[in-house]
Amino acid sequence: MGVLGIVLLVFFIIVAILLVFLILIQDEEGDGLGGIFTGGSSSAFGSRSGNILTRATSVLGALFLMLSLGLALASKSDSGSGVEAAGRQLSTESSANNWVDEETSGDSGQSGTTDAAE
């Protein structure tokens, strides 16, 4: 991960901590999901449009999603390395040393329990 990845990671951690604190300090007024459907006003999402804490929470939530996407793109490995290349290497190794073939070829001369009875 380069310098860009480290800067994104620092911002990601700061935004995540701020998002947690903003969610924790918001007051609970009973306007949860039940308040949407049983609200006393005629508007779809309640009588108030939101205060500064709810707006800041939605901005930090959007930043959180964008930074997580940026971190995923910044830490993406090349196409020649990573999980896909390791899977290809394991598949070529396993085709050369197939354990099923080894066990079946080793057991073909033995009859198992009938030899012990004789």
N, C-alpha and C positions, 0 to 999 in steps of 0.2 A: 504494500500500500504506500503510495507516494505522499507528497506533502498535501496534495488536494484531499486525499482520503483522510489524513489526520485532521485537517481543518474541518472537514465535514463531520467527522466523528466528534470533535469537540463541540461544534454547534448542535449536533444531534443530542448529545448528553445534556447540554444546557437547556435546550427546548423541552426535552423529556422531563427534566426536573421542574421547570417552570410550569409545564402542563399539569403535572401531578399536584403542585401546590395550588394552582388556580382552581382546579377541580375540587380540592379539599376545602378551600375557603369560601366557595359559593354557598349561599344560604339555601336551605331546602324549604320551599314554600308550598309543597304539595303539587307542583306543576310538572310532575313527571309524565310518564306515558298515560297514566289515568287522567291527568288534567287535560290532556289534549282531547280526549274523547268526551269527557264529562265537564268541560269548561263552561263557565257561566256566560261567556260572551259569544257574539255571533261570528267572530273571526275563527279561522281554521286552527291557528296555533296559540290561542290564548289571547288575553286582552292587552298584553304588553309586548313590545317588539324586542326587548332585551336590553340589558344594561351593559356597562363597559366590561364587566367580568365575562359575560357570555360571549360578547364579541371578541374579546382577547383570547378566550378559550378556543373559539372556532378558528381564529388566525393561527394560533399555536398548533392546533390540530392539523391544519393544512400544511404548515411548515414542517411538522413532524413527518407527514406522509411524503412530502417532497424530498426532505433530507434522507429518509430511509431509502427512497428510490435512487437518489444520488449516490448514497453509500454502496448500494448494491451494484450500480453501474461502475463505480470507481474501483471496487474490489473484485470485479469480474476478471477471471483469469483468461489467458489466451486460449484459442480453440485447440491448440496442440497439447496443452497441459490441463490438469484438473481431473475431475471425476470421469469424464468421458475417455480420456487417454488411459487412465488407470484401469477402467473397465475393459478397454481393448487389449491392454497388456495382460490382464488376468484371463481373458478369454483365449488368447493365443497360448498362454502357459497351461491352462486347464485342458485344452484340446491335445496338447502334447503328452500330458500326464493325466489321463482320464482314470479316476479311481474305480469306476464301474468296470472298465475293461480289465484292469489289473485284478480285481476280485473275481470276476467271472473266469478269467483265464487261469487263475491260481486254483480255483475250486473245480475245474473241469475234470481233473484226474482223481479227485477224492469223492467218495460217496457219502461222507458225513457220518451219520449214526450207524450205518450198516457195517462200517469197518470196525467200530468198537464192539459190535456184537460177535464178531468172528474170533 
